[in-house]
């Protein structure tokens, strides 16, 4: 299951985000979204967990919690449809 995590501190690393989610289950992948020109974080990321129940528990536990001075937003990520990708 893919999870959106928003409002993260710009200096957060993949490992730091992974550490947030590991207590809830196996983390398959973490991808921080960066600006193409500067390479700097845009303040959000996607986390992939292999178990839907674990992912749901992580979302419930972590949504709107304070991490590095910011209240993070954690939700289920929906896959882009072909129409959305064309925009």
Secondary structure, DSSP 8 states (H G I E B T S, - for coil): -EEEEES--TT--HHHHHHHHHTTS-EEEEEEEE-TTT--EEEEEEEEES-HHHHHHHHHHHTT-EETTEE-EEEE-----HHHHH-
